[in-house]
Amino acid sequence: MTVIKGILFDKDGTLFDFATTWEAWAHAFLTRLTAEDTARASTIGAAIGFDYSAKSFAANSVVIAGTPKDVVSVLEQHLPEYSQQALIDLINEEAGNAPQIEVTPLVPFLTGLKAQGLHLGVATNDAEEPALAHLDSAGATHLFDFVAGFDSGFGGKPAPGQLLGFARHVALDPAAVAMIGDSTHDLLAAEAAGMLRVGVLTGMASADDLAPFADVVLPNISHLPDWINSWNSQRR
């Protein structure tokens, strides 16, 4: 097998801690959506796998790996007063305001990967605009060669469109790219694209959830440089 020349990251649960970002987002979004009607917010939250009072997600929540369109397909049944586009706009607006806790300090981490000559990208089921806002907040956008959301023209995961778009953009064989993610959606997309599959445990999935779909499962992205060096040294 070829050496790794490109790294494609999922965003939420991979670059940023999932719970800190999206539990805050869900609570603020539902509060705004229901004009602080706690009972209605709790009912709608339950539909998307979010416990409004406990501010926590169920492991099978549509928010964890789904796109905003997936979330809206559930929400619209409870919110007939909103159009699909209005709901997507509200999701994206609140997502852009959500707090971002970096799994590891991103600028030095990514700078180190770039120094090894690696091409870097982001493929997220979030929309592109809030994704860029999140990367901007970390001062990290300039370190990526490619950033795609579900609405960037490549589709969303687990389909491989974003991943193949990255490979084309940086002129790499997909087999020379590792996809890093915290959900089975990320790993299934990697398999479909012919990329290496690297799971991380900074989202809602456990090692047991990810291992059947992954080439390796790491605690978090800070372990990635050592793993890449080991992988590449065995193939040179």
Rosetta blueprint (number, residue, H / E / L):
1 M L
2 T L
3 V L
4 I L
5 K L
6 G E
7 I E
8 L E
9 F E
10 D L
11 K L
12 D E
13 G L
14 T L
15 L L
16 F E
17 D L
18 F H
19 A H
20 T H
21 T H
22 W H
23 E H
24 A H
25 W H
26 A H
27 H H
28 A H
29 F H
30 L H
31 T H
32 R H
33 L H
34 T L
35 A L
36 E L
37 D L
38 T H
39 A H
40 R H
41 A H
42 S H
43 T H
44 I H
45 G H
46 A H
47 A H
48 I L
49 G L
50 F E
51 D E
52 Y L
53 S L
54 A L
55 K L
56 S E
57 F E
58 A L
59 A L
60 N L
61 S L
62 V H
63 V H
64 I H
65 A H
66 G L
67 T L
68 P H
69 K H
70 D H
71 V H
72 V H
73 S H
74 V H
75 L H
76 E L
77 Q L
78 H L
79 L L
80 P L
81 E L
82 Y L
83 S L
84 Q H
85 Q H
86 A H
87 L H
88 I H
89 D H
90 L H
91 I H
92 N H
93 E H
94 E H
95 A H
96 G H
97 N H
98 A L
99 P L
100 Q L
101 I L
102 E E
103 V L
104 T L
105 P L
106 L H
107 V H
108 P H
109 F H
110 L H
111 T H
112 G H
113 L H
114 K H
115 A H
116 Q L
117 G L
118 L L
119 H E
120 L E
121 G E
122 V E
123 A E
124 T L
125 N L
126 D L
127 A L
128 E H
129 E H
130 P H
131 A H
132 L H
133 A H
134 H H
135 L H
136 D H
137 S H
138 A L
139 G L
140 A L
141 T H
142 H H
143 L H
144 F L
145 D L
146 F E
147 V E
148 A E
149 G L
150 F L
151 D L
152 S L
153 G L
154 F L
155 G L
156 G L
157 K L
158 P L
159 A L
160 P L
161 G H
162 Q H
163 L H
164 L H
165 G H
166 F H
167 A H
168 R H
169 H H
170 V L
171 A L
172 L L
173 D L
174 P H
175 A H
176 A H
177 V E
178 A E
179 M E
180 I E
181 G E
182 D L
183 S L
184 T H
185 H H
186 D H
187 L H
188 L H
189 A H
190 A H
191 E H
192 A H
193 A H
194 G L
195 M L
196 L E
197 R E
198 V E
199 G E
200 V E
201 L L
202 T L
203 G L
204 M L
205 A L
206 S L
207 A H
208 D H
209 D H
210 L H
211 A H
212 P H
213 F H
214 A L
215 D L
216 V E
217 V E
218 L E
219 P L
220 N L
221 I H
222 S H
223 H H
224 L H
225 P H
226 D H
227 W H
228 I H
229 N H
230 S H
231 W H
232 N H
233 S H
234 Q L
235 R L
236 R L
